[in-house]
Amino acid sequence: MKSRREFLKQSLLAGAGVSITAMGMPASSYARIMGANDRVNIGLVGFSDRARQTLLPCFFNNNKELNFDIIAVSDIWKRRREEGQAFISKKAGHDIQACVNNDELYKIKDLDAVIIATADFQHAYHTIEAVGQKKDVYCEKPFAETMDDARKALKAVKDSGKIFQVGTQRRSGDSYHAANNFIKEGKFGPITMVEMTWNVNQPGRWRRPELVKEIRQEDTDWTRFLAGRPKDSWDPRKYLEYRLFWPYSSGIFGQWMTHQIDTVHWFTGLKHPRSAVANGGIYMWKDGRKNADTITAVFEYGPENDPTSGFQVQYSSRFSNSAGGVKEMYYSNGGTIDIDKNKISPTGGLTEHEAQEMGMHANLLPEMTLSSGGSSAATGANMGGDPLTNAHVRNWMESVRSRKQGNAPIEAAYSHSIALIMANAAYRTGLKATFDENKQDVIVGGKPFII
């Protein structure tokens, strides 16, 4: 989408007495006023499982109405590149270009934006590359797993002025917006504790044993795959099962915790934890992995200038027993927000009996439902994906149209990266991690944490 085209469109509309709001035009208006010259052309960076199963179906739920098209896929593995070309061509209804790498992708003249769905450690690297080529970006999380990557990517995105959205899709969910508003309006009271869990019993999670047998080094580009990580010898497991291996991923922290810790930053306005401690290990699945299958992190949050106030966030996850599932619980003196159940309740709040003993009054929240829906509504037939991601991808597409940053901008990505790196630093050193606000660095044992 070229600035001149947008200028002409707005000028024509203004001349006709039609105004465009900061949130963009109503969705029902897009088809009536946008022609082929206004189409936004997208490229996919990385034909991953996430792209195939979720991101692309969500894109195709919304692309016709919003006048988006996908014209290319870039993947350094020949097999994925060919699979991506066939899959997307069928969905799009036309041929698309298959690019052997991003150098080739960014030579495409009419490319406007990219969706990045590559390995965890490559996200910041590929974001810097994309905005440097003046492309808008939707990037999967985790955003960055080193502060060096995070700082460089933050600067690159802000300097570019491009639209950026990170894939923490809770930010596009109605129940999460309701919880955010309830807390921000002061109805919940000060947060006293947050408990988060993400438990599964999946020995095959993040494993690709059949693909590991089939991939050959000559069919991909191992040097490009490393994307700035230390030099390493070819390893098909690190390539395909990267979430099990540090420093290519932090595993549980990067994949799951980032979603939940992001809501803490959003609901409170705090940019990062004050401190983090963590413990865990590989207790069950002895399959050569290097990242923990069971892990717990405890964070302290609160104003930097008032260490006597704040609250604790406890995050725990395991691969060996799914009891408890996924939960996000916010506690105050008056009760509980249970986002998993979409409920606000007086559970655990200060009762009249307990209050009277100290000459106080009861402090109990009302019993109420957070939201009637679980995510922002999407128009059109649901062709796949999930409701939250569908709403989030759509929000990004609308942001590209309106030129107003969406629900999960670069600042959100930077904040969840800090918490992620603090947790990882604490786990890998056994020390308490803190954050140096002036240097924007995670500190353990008096020194910056470096892989």
KOLTOR-442245 format. One record per residue (C-alpha): residue number from 0; residue in one letter; x, y, z. Coordinates in pm, whole numbers. Example, Ala and Ser with C-alpha at 12.3 -4.5 7.8 and 13.67 -1.06 7.14 Angstrom:
# residues 2
+-----+---------+--------+--------+--------+
! num ! residuo !     px !     py !     pz !
+-----+---------+--------+--------+--------+
!   0 !       A !   1230 !   -450 !    780 !
!   1 !       S !   1367 !   -106 !    714 !
+-----+---------+--------+--------+--------+
END
This chain:
# residues 451
+-----+---------+--------+--------+--------+
! num ! residuo !     px !     py !     pz !
+-----+---------+--------+--------+--------+
!   0 !       M !      0 !      0 !      0 !
!   1 !       K !    173 !    314 !   -124 !
!   2 !       S !    149 !    650 !     53 !
!   3 !       R !     58 !    830 !   -270 !
!   4 !       R !   -236 !    595 !   -328 !
!   5 !       E !   -353 !    652 !     30 !
!   6 !       F !   -318 !   1030 !    -10 !
!   7 !       L !   -524 !   1029 !   -328 !
!   8 !       K !   -790 !    811 !   -170 !
!   9 !       Q !   -824 !   1036 !    133 !
!  10 !       S !   -828 !   1349 !    -83 !
!  11 !       L !  -1109 !   1208 !   -297 !
!  12 !       L !  -1308 !   1109 !      9 !
!  13 !       A !  -1257 !   1446 !    172 !
!  14 !       G !  -1372 !   1616 !   -146 !
!  15 !       A !  -1685 !   1407 !   -138 !
!  16 !       G !  -1755 !   1508 !    221 !
!  17 !       V !  -1659 !   1171 !    366 !
!  18 !       S !  -1439 !   1168 !    677 !
!  19 !       I !  -1201 !    894 !    787 !
!  20 !       T !  -1176 !    843 !   1160 !
!  21 !       A !   -860 !    757 !   1350 !
!  22 !       M !   -976 !    398 !   1371 !
!  23 !       G !  -1017 !    380 !    993 !
!  24 !       M !  -1328 !    351 !    784 !
!  25 !       P !  -1612 !    112 !    867 !
!  26 !       A !  -1539 !   -238 !    745 !
!  27 !       S !  -1851 !   -235 !    527 !
!  28 !       S !  -1707 !     56 !    333 !
!  29 !       Y !  -1379 !   -103 !    227 !
!  30 !       A !  -1513 !   -299 !    -69 !
!  31 !       R !  -1702 !      0 !   -207 !
!  32 !       I !  -1411 !    244 !   -225 !
!  33 !       M !  -1097 !     39 !   -270 !
!  34 !       G !   -984 !    -70 !   -610 !
!  35 !       A !   -702 !   -295 !   -723 !
!  36 !       N !   -450 !    -13 !   -681 !
!  37 !       D !   -534 !      3 !   -309 !
!  38 !       R !   -468 !   -364 !   -246 !
!  39 !       V !   -220 !   -445 !     32 !
!  40 !       N !     23 !   -714 !    -83 !
!  41 !       I !    158 !   -948 !    183 !
!  42 !       G !    455 !  -1184 !    197 !
!  43 !       L !    487 !  -1472 !    442 !
!  44 !       V !    825 !  -1518 !    610 !
!  45 !       G !    842 !  -1882 !    721 !
!  46 !       F !    587 !  -2146 !    621 !
!  47 !       S !    569 !  -2293 !    970 !
!  48 !       D !    299 !  -2502 !   1140 !
!  49 !       R !    176 !  -2183 !   1307 !
!  50 !       A !    145 !  -2011 !    971 !
!  51 !       R !    -33 !  -2302 !    803 !
!  52 !       Q !   -270 !  -2395 !   1084 !
!  53 !       T !   -361 !  -2055 !   1226 !
!  54 !       L !   -218 !  -1736 !   1077 !
!  55 !       L !   -300 !  -1802 !    714 !
!  56 !       P !   -657 !  -1923 !    782 !
!  57 !       C !   -712 !  -1607 !    988 !
!  58 !       F !   -568 !  -1393 !    709 !
!  59 !       F !   -796 !  -1557 !    452 !
!  60 !       N !  -1098 !  -1503 !    680 !
!  61 !       N !  -1053 !  -1129 !    632 !
!  62 !       N !   -845 !  -1054 !    323 !
!  63 !       K !  -1121 !  -1011 !     65 !
!  64 !       E !  -1323 !   -770 !    272 !
!  65 !       L !  -1017 !   -561 !    363 !
!  66 !       N !   -864 !   -591 !     13 !
!  67 !       F !   -544 !   -772 !    112 !
!  68 !       D !   -364 !  -1030 !    -98 !
!  69 !       I !    -71 !  -1262 !    -38 !
!  70 !       I !    178 !  -1274 !   -322 !
!  71 !       A !    489 !  -1452 !   -192 !
!  72 !       V !    633 !  -1692 !     63 !
!  73 !       S !    994 !  -1704 !    179 !
!  74 !       D !   1142 !  -2013 !    342 !
!  75 !       I !   1502 !  -2133 !    339 !
!  76 !       W !   1402 !  -2502 !    343 !
!  77 !       K !   1310 !  -2623 !     -5 !
!  78 !       R !   1034 !  -2854 !    120 !
!  79 !       R !    859 !  -2588 !    325 !
!  80 !       R !    897 !  -2335 !     47 !
!  81 !       E !    729 !  -2563 !   -206 !
!  82 !       E !    458 !  -2669 !     40 !
!  83 !       G !    391 !  -2305 !    123 !
!  84 !       Q !    366 !  -2205 !   -240 !
!  85 !       A !    116 !  -2485 !   -314 !
!  86 !       F !    -92 !  -2422 !      2 !
!  87 !       I !   -116 !  -2046 !    -39 !
!  88 !       S !   -175 !  -2054 !   -414 !
!  89 !       K !   -474 !  -2280 !   -357 !
!  90 !       K !   -617 !  -2057 !    -83 !
!  91 !       A !   -547 !  -1732 !   -270 !
!  92 !       G !   -676 !  -1860 !   -603 !
!  93 !       H !   -368 !  -1752 !   -796 !
!  94 !       D !      2 !  -1829 !   -827 !
!  95 !       I !    238 !  -1687 !   -566 !
!  96 !       Q !    615 !  -1645 !   -575 !
!  97 !       A !    834 !  -1883 !   -373 !
!  98 !       C !   1150 !  -1709 !   -249 !
!  99 !       V !   1464 !  -1897 !   -141 !
! 100 !       N !   1537 !  -1631 !    122 !
! 101 !       N !   1433 !  -1285 !    235 !
! 102 !       D !   1680 !  -1111 !      5 !
! 103 !       E !   1474 !  -1244 !   -283 !
! 104 !       L !   1146 !  -1163 !   -108 !
! 105 !       Y !   1228 !   -797 !    -60 !
! 106 !       K !   1313 !   -751 !   -426 !
! 107 !       I !    943 !   -788 !   -507 !
! 108 !       K !    836 !   -438 !   -609 !
! 109 !       D !    475 !   -437 !   -494 !
! 110 !       L !    526 !   -599 !   -152 !
! 111 !       D !    373 !   -387 !    128 !
! 112 !       A !    388 !   -597 !    445 !
! 113 !       V !    496 !   -931 !    589 !
! 114 !       I !    377 !  -1188 !    837 !
! 115 !       I !    673 !  -1336 !   1026 !
! 116 !       A !    627 !  -1694 !   1149 !
! 117 !       T !    984 !  -1818 !   1183 !
! 118 !       A !   1178 !  -1975 !   1473 !
! 119 !       D !   1152 !  -1804 !   1813 !
! 120 !       F !   1503 !  -1658 !   1817 !
! 121 !       Q !   1467 !  -1518 !   1463 !
! 122 !       H !   1165 !  -1293 !   1523 !
! 123 !       A !   1350 !   -974 !   1621 !
! 124 !       Y !   1611 !  -1036 !   1350 !
! 125 !       H !   1347 !  -1071 !   1080 !
! 126 !       T !   1154 !   -770 !   1212 !
! 127 !       I !   1462 !   -550 !   1182 !
! 128 !       E !   1508 !   -679 !    829 !
! 129 !       A !   1145 !   -611 !    733 !
! 130 !       V !   1108 !   -257 !    867 !
! 131 !       G !   1448 !   -178 !    715 !
! 132 !       Q !   1283 !   -264 !    385 !
! 133 !       K !    992 !    -33 !    475 !
! 134 !       K !    737 !   -312 !    527 !
! 135 !       D !    463 !   -328 !    787 !
! 136 !       V !    495 !   -632 !   1012 !
! 137 !       Y !    286 !   -890 !   1194 !
! 138 !       C !    534 !  -1092 !   1399 !
! 139 !       E !    478 !  -1405 !   1604 !
! 140 !       K !    585 !  -1410 !   1967 !
! 141 !       P !    816 !  -1436 !   2155 !
! 142 !       F !    958 !  -1116 !   2016 !
! 143 !       A !   1315 !  -1133 !   2148 !
! 144 !       E !   1510 !  -1364 !   2378 !
! 145 !       T !   1815 !  -1143 !   2430 !
! 146 !       M !   1815 !   -776 !   2531 !
! 147 !       D !   2054 !   -696 !   2247 !
! 148 !       D !   1797 !   -825 !   1997 !
! 149 !       A !   1512 !   -651 !   2181 !
! 150 !       R !   1683 !   -310 !   2196 !
! 151 !       K !   1788 !   -317 !   1830 !
! 152 !       A !   1443 !   -426 !   1711 !
! 153 !       L !   1263 !   -167 !   1925 !
! 154 !       K !   1478 !    110 !   1776 !
! 155 !       A !   1438 !    -21 !   1421 !
! 156 !       V !   1059 !    -35 !   1441 !
! 157 !       K !   1021 !    305 !   1607 !
! 158 !       D !   1263 !    471 !   1364 !
! 159 !       S !   1081 !    320 !   1068 !
! 160 !       G !    734 !    445 !   1159 !
! 161 !       K !    588 !    124 !   1017 !
! 162 !       I !    286 !    -58 !   1154 !
! 163 !       F !    394 !   -344 !   1382 !
! 164 !       Q !    187 !   -601 !   1569 !
! 165 !       V !    325 !   -882 !   1786 !
! 166 !       G !    125 !  -1204 !   1812 !
! 167 !       T !     10 !  -1183 !   2174 !
! 168 !       Q !   -350 !  -1224 !   2067 !
! 169 !       R !   -506 !  -1191 !   2411 !
! 170 !       R !   -490 !   -817 !   2343 !
! 171 !       S !   -768 !   -861 !   2088 !
! 172 !       G !  -1002 !  -1060 !   2315 !
! 173 !       D !  -1322 !   -908 !   2451 !
! 174 !       S !  -1288 !  -1071 !   2794 !
! 175 !       Y !   -932 !   -941 !   2827 !
! 176 !       H !  -1042 !   -590 !   2729 !
! 177 !       A !  -1320 !   -614 !   2990 !
! 178 !       A !  -1070 !   -721 !   3258 !
! 179 !       N !   -834 !   -440 !   3158 !
! 180 !       N !  -1111 !   -182 !   3183 !
! 181 !       F !  -1237 !   -316 !   3518 !
! 182 !       I !   -887 !   -290 !   3667 !
! 183 !       K !   -795 !     44 !   3507 !
! 184 !       E !  -1121 !    202 !   3627 !
! 185 !       G !  -1027 !    115 !   3986 !
! 186 !       K !  -1318 !   -124 !   4039 !
! 187 !       F !  -1095 !   -421 !   4118 !
! 188 !       G !   -868 !   -245 !   4366 !
! 189 !       P !   -491 !   -289 !   4385 !
! 190 !       I !   -368 !   -623 !   4251 !
! 191 !       T !   -222 !   -832 !   4532 !
! 192 !       M !   -125 !  -1148 !   4343 !
! 193 !       V !   -144 !  -1307 !   3998 !
! 194 !       E !   -128 !  -1682 !   3940 !
! 195 !       M !    -76 !  -1829 !   3594 !
! 196 !       T !    -47 !  -2191 !   3483 !
! 197 !       W !     -5 !  -2370 !   3150 !
! 198 !       N !     -3 !  -2748 !   3193 !
! 199 !       V !     -8 !  -3022 !   2929 !
! 200 !       N !     77 !  -3392 !   2911 !
! 201 !       Q !    227 !  -3408 !   2565 !
! 202 !       P !    554 !  -3598 !   2510 !
! 203 !       G !    533 !  -3505 !   2142 !
! 204 !       R !    494 !  -3131 !   2200 !
! 205 !       W !    741 !  -2945 !   1976 !
! 206 !       R !    883 !  -3276 !   1848 !
! 207 !       R !    913 !  -3349 !   1473 !
! 208 !       P !   1079 !  -3695 !   1461 !
! 209 !       E !    967 !  -3787 !   1109 !
! 210 !       L !   1072 !  -3455 !    959 !
! 211 !       V !   1406 !  -3476 !   1141 !
! 212 !       K !   1472 !  -3800 !    954 !
! 213 !       E !   1386 !  -3643 !    618 !
! 214 !       I !   1551 !  -3300 !    618 !
! 215 !       R !   1891 !  -3269 !    450 !
! 216 !       Q !   2137 !  -2987 !    507 !
! 217 !       E !   2181 !  -2928 !    134 !
! 218 !       D !   1808 !  -2849 !    104 !
! 219 !       T !   1823 !  -2555 !    340 !
! 220 !       D !   2054 !  -2271 !    451 !
! 221 !       W !   2193 !  -2344 !    797 !
! 222 !       T !   2396 !  -2023 !    809 !
! 223 !       R !   2089 !  -1810 !    748 !
! 224 !       F !   1896 !  -2017 !   1001 !
! 225 !       L !   2142 !  -1919 !   1276 !
! 226 !       A !   2048 !  -1552 !   1220 !
! 227 !       G !   2316 !  -1409 !   1443 !
! 228 !       R !   2334 !  -1689 !   1698 !
! 229 !       P !   2682 !  -1832 !   1774 !
! 230 !       K !   2830 !  -2055 !   1506 !
! 231 !       D !   2707 !  -2413 !   1542 !
! 232 !       S !   2730 !  -2734 !   1344 !
! 233 !       W !   2431 !  -2863 !   1145 !
! 234 !       D !   2169 !  -3030 !   1362 !
! 235 !       P !   1829 !  -3121 !   1215 !
! 236 !       R !   1675 !  -3135 !   1563 !
! 237 !       K !   1781 !  -2778 !   1640 !
! 238 !       Y !   1641 !  -2672 !   1304 !
! 239 !       L !   1302 !  -2843 !   1335 !
! 240 !       E !   1263 !  -2885 !   1712 !
! 241 !       Y !   1423 !  -2553 !   1806 !
! 242 !       R !   1177 !  -2493 !   2093 !
! 243 !       L !   1352 !  -2772 !   2285 !
! 244 !       F !   1698 !  -2619 !   2252 !
! 245 !       W !   1857 !  -2311 !   2404 !
! 246 !       P !   1971 !  -2064 !   2264 !
! 247 !       Y !   1725 !  -2115 !   1977 !
! 248 !       S !   1430 !  -2089 !   2213 !
! 249 !       S !   1359 !  -2061 !   2584 !
! 250 !       G !   1083 !  -2318 !   2542 !
! 251 !       I !    801 !  -2283 !   2792 !
! 252 !       F !    890 !  -1926 !   2890 !
! 253 !       G !    900 !  -1800 !   2533 !
! 254 !       Q !    612 !  -1998 !   2391 !
! 255 !       W !    356 !  -1978 !   2670 !
! 256 !       M !    454 !  -1742 !   2947 !
! 257 !       T !    487 !  -1445 !   2711 !
! 258 !       H !    113 !  -1461 !   2634 !
! 259 !       Q !     13 !  -1448 !   2999 !
! 260 !       I !    277 !  -1211 !   3135 !
! 261 !       D !    181 !   -967 !   2859 !
! 262 !       T !   -161 !   -923 !   3020 !
! 263 !       V !      7 !   -811 !   3345 !
! 264 !       H !    184 !   -530 !   3161 !
! 265 !       W !   -132 !   -436 !   2976 !
! 266 !       F !   -365 !   -435 !   3278 !
! 267 !       T !   -125 !   -247 !   3508 !
! 268 !       G !     70 !    -19 !   3275 !
! 269 !       L !    393 !   -153 !   3425 !
! 270 !       K !    664 !   -211 !   3166 !
! 271 !       H !    852 !   -500 !   3328 !
! 272 !       P !    906 !   -687 !   3656 !
! 273 !       R !   1126 !   -550 !   3933 !
! 274 !       S !   1278 !   -893 !   3988 !
! 275 !       A !   1249 !  -1258 !   3889 !
! 276 !       V !   1353 !  -1594 !   4034 !
! 277 !       A !   1300 !  -1930 !   3866 !
! 278 !       N !   1358 !  -2302 !   3904 !
! 279 !       G !   1284 !  -2613 !   3702 !
! 280 !       G !   1436 !  -2891 !   3499 !
! 281 !       I !   1397 !  -3183 !   3262 !
! 282 !       Y !   1223 !  -3421 !   3498 !
! 283 !       M !   1014 !  -3636 !   3265 !
! 284 !       W !   1104 !  -3631 !   2896 !
! 285 !       K !   1467 !  -3742 !   2866 !
! 286 !       D !   1487 !  -3708 !   2489 !
! 287 !       G !   1796 !  -3492 !   2450 !
! 288 !       R !   1616 !  -3159 !   2492 !
! 289 !       K !   1792 !  -2871 !   2668 !
! 290 !       N !   1488 !  -2667 !   2773 !
! 291 !       A !   1291 !  -2755 !   3086 !
! 292 !       D !    979 !  -2971 !   3077 !
! 293 !       T !    872 !  -2834 !   3418 !
! 294 !       I !    937 !  -2480 !   3535 !
! 295 !       T !    821 !  -2210 !   3777 !
! 296 !       A !    902 !  -1840 !   3783 !
! 297 !       V !    808 !  -1584 !   4046 !
! 298 !       F !    813 !  -1214 !   3958 !
! 299 !       E !    779 !   -903 !   4168 !
! 300 !       Y !    603 !   -608 !   4006 !
! 301 !       G !    555 !   -256 !   4130 !
! 302 !       P !    665 !    105 !   4092 !
! 303 !       E !   1042 !    144 !   4071 !
! 304 !       N !   1032 !    440 !   4309 !
! 305 !       D !    834 !    256 !   4577 !
! 306 !       P !    981 !    -88 !   4659 !
! 307 !       T !    740 !   -130 !   4952 !
! 308 !       S !    437 !   -157 !   4720 !
! 309 !       G !    358 !   -399 !   4443 !
! 310 !       F !    249 !   -757 !   4393 !
! 311 !       Q !    376 !  -1099 !   4300 !
! 312 !       V !    318 !  -1297 !   3980 !
! 313 !       Q !    363 !  -1674 !   3994 !
! 314 !       Y !    393 !  -1865 !   3670 !
! 315 !       S !    419 !  -2244 !   3648 !
! 316 !       S !    408 !  -2495 !   3365 !
! 317 !       R !    467 !  -2865 !   3311 !
! 318 !       F !    465 !  -3114 !   3026 !
! 319 !       S !    404 !  -3425 !   3237 !
! 320 !       N !     50 !  -3376 !   3376 !
! 321 !       S !   -226 !  -3161 !   3232 !
! 322 !       A !   -426 !  -3111 !   3555 !
! 323 !       G !   -507 !  -2744 !   3604 !
! 324 !       G !   -477 !  -2666 !   3234 !
! 325 !       V !   -435 !  -2303 !   3142 !
! 326 !       K !   -535 !  -2049 !   3406 !
! 327 !       E !   -501 !  -1675 !   3462 !
! 328 !       M !   -610 !  -1559 !   3806 !
! 329 !       Y !   -592 !  -1200 !   3931 !
! 330 !       Y !   -645 !  -1136 !   4302 !
! 331 !       S !   -727 !   -823 !   4499 !
! 332 !       N !   -842 !   -771 !   4857 !
! 333 !       G !  -1198 !   -771 !   4728 !
! 334 !       G !  -1203 !  -1085 !   4517 !
! 335 !       T !  -1085 !  -1254 !   4200 !
! 336 !       I !  -1079 !  -1219 !   3824 !
! 337 !       D !  -1076 !  -1564 !   3664 !
! 338 !       I !  -1015 !  -1494 !   3297 !
! 339 !       D !  -1031 !  -1863 !   3205 !
! 340 !       K !  -1389 !  -1875 !   3336 !
! 341 !       N !  -1472 !  -1523 !   3216 !
! 342 !       K !  -1577 !  -1427 !   3572 !
! 343 !       I !  -1532 !  -1157 !   3832 !
! 344 !       S !  -1626 !  -1281 !   4179 !
! 345 !       P !  -1594 !  -1201 !   4552 !
! 346 !       T !  -1401 !  -1528 !   4596 !
! 347 !       G !  -1129 !  -1475 !   4855 !
! 348 !       G !  -1236 !  -1117 !   4928 !
! 349 !       L !  -1246 !   -961 !   5275 !
! 350 !       T !  -1564 !  -1080 !   5449 !
! 351 !       E !  -1761 !   -892 !   5713 !
! 352 !       H !  -1662 !  -1143 !   5982 !
! 353 !       E !  -1290 !  -1109 !   5914 !
! 354 !       A !  -1312 !   -732 !   5873 !
! 355 !       Q !  -1496 !   -667 !   6200 !
! 356 !       E !  -1221 !   -826 !   6406 !
! 357 !       M !   -995 !   -540 !   6297 !
! 358 !       G !  -1260 !   -266 !   6299 !
! 359 !       M !  -1284 !   -270 !   5921 !
! 360 !       H !  -1562 !   -317 !   5667 !
! 361 !       A !  -1613 !   -600 !   5422 !
! 362 !       N !  -1459 !   -552 !   5079 !
! 363 !       L !  -1626 !   -784 !   4831 !
! 364 !       L !  -1650 !   -759 !   4455 !
! 365 !       P !  -1979 !   -828 !   4277 !
! 366 !       E !  -2040 !  -1157 !   4098 !
! 367 !       M !  -2038 !  -1078 !   3727 !
! 368 !       T !  -1938 !  -1198 !   3382 !
! 369 !       L !  -1640 !  -1026 !   3223 !
! 370 !       S !  -1771 !  -1027 !   2868 !
! 371 !       S !  -2046 !  -1184 !   2663 !
! 372 !       G !  -1793 !  -1284 !   2398 !
! 373 !       G !  -1451 !  -1444 !   2410 !
! 374 !       S !  -1291 !  -1237 !   2136 !
! 375 !       S !  -1355 !   -949 !   1906 !
! 376 !       A !  -1609 !  -1046 !   1644 !
! 377 !       A !  -1484 !  -1118 !   1295 !
! 378 !       T !  -1694 !  -1085 !    987 !
! 379 !       G !  -1716 !  -1337 !    710 !
! 380 !       A !  -1713 !  -1714 !    719 !
! 381 !       N !  -1472 !  -1869 !    967 !
! 382 !       M !  -1239 !  -2078 !    753 !
! 383 !       G !  -1011 !  -2184 !   1034 !
! 384 !       G !   -765 !  -2050 !   1289 !
! 385 !       D !   -895 !  -1951 !   1633 !
! 386 !       P !  -1117 !  -1660 !   1737 !
! 387 !       L !   -854 !  -1468 !   1933 !
! 388 !       T !   -590 !  -1491 !   1660 !
! 389 !       N !   -850 !  -1414 !   1396 !
! 390 !       A !   -943 !  -1093 !   1579 !
! 391 !       H !   -575 !  -1009 !   1628 !
! 392 !       V !   -474 !  -1061 !   1265 !
! 393 !       R !   -775 !   -858 !   1155 !
! 394 !       N !   -680 !   -580 !   1396 !
! 395 !       W !   -336 !   -566 !   1235 !
! 396 !       M !   -486 !   -556 !    885 !
! 397 !       E !   -715 !   -270 !    987 !
! 398 !       S !   -415 !    -92 !   1141 !
! 399 !       V !   -226 !   -119 !    813 !
! 400 !       R !   -527 !     49 !    653 !
! 401 !       S !   -578 !    323 !    912 !
! 402 !       R !   -203 !    378 !    983 !
! 403 !       K !   -281 !    370 !   1354 !
! 404 !       Q !    -88 !    118 !   1566 !
! 405 !       G !   -297 !   -178 !   1675 !
! 406 !       N !   -363 !   -370 !   1993 !
! 407 !       A !    -10 !   -512 !   2043 !
! 408 !       P !    248 !   -255 !   1929 !
! 409 !       I !    626 !   -271 !   1955 !
! 410 !       E !    622 !   -146 !   2316 !
! 411 !       A !    417 !   -451 !   2419 !
! 412 !       A !    662 !   -678 !   2239 !
! 413 !       Y !    957 !   -513 !   2412 !
! 414 !       S !    795 !   -544 !   2756 !
! 415 !       H !    714 !   -915 !   2729 !
! 416 !       S !   1070 !   -970 !   2604 !
! 417 !       I !   1213 !   -814 !   2921 !
! 418 !       A !   1005 !  -1041 !   3146 !
! 419 !       L !   1096 !  -1342 !   2934 !
! 420 !       I !   1469 !  -1266 !   2947 !
! 421 !       M !   1455 !  -1201 !   3322 !
! 422 !       A !   1288 !  -1538 !   3383 !
! 423 !       N !   1534 !  -1715 !   3156 !
! 424 !       A !   1832 !  -1543 !   3319 !
! 425 !       A !   1710 !  -1645 !   3665 !
! 426 !       Y !   1651 !  -2005 !   3559 !
! 427 !       R !   1982 !  -2048 !   3380 !
! 428 !       T !   2199 !  -1887 !   3649 !
! 429 !       G !   2008 !  -1977 !   3966 !
! 430 !       L !   2026 !  -1610 !   4067 !
! 431 !       K !   1770 !  -1336 !   4112 !
! 432 !       A !   1735 !  -1127 !   3796 !
! 433 !       T !   1664 !   -754 !   3802 !
! 434 !       F !   1636 !   -486 !   3536 !
! 435 !       D !   1863 !   -185 !   3492 !
! 436 !       E !   1629 !     90 !   3373 !
! 437 !       N !   1908 !    322 !   3260 !
! 438 !       K !   2098 !     64 !   3055 !
! 439 !       Q !   1786 !   -131 !   2955 !
! 440 !       D !   1954 !   -456 !   3052 !
! 441 !       V !   1870 !   -768 !   3252 !
! 442 !       I !   2112 !   -806 !   3543 !
! 443 !       V !   2215 !  -1126 !   3725 !
! 444 !       G !   2505 !  -1143 !   3972 !
! 445 !       G !   2581 !   -777 !   3908 !
! 446 !       K !   2635 !   -833 !   3535 !
! 447 !       P !   2421 !   -818 !   3220 !
! 448 !       F !   2280 !  -1156 !   3117 !
! 449 !       I !   2436 !  -1263 !   2787 !
! 450 !       I !   2390 !  -1599 !   2611 !
+-----+---------+--------+--------+--------+
END
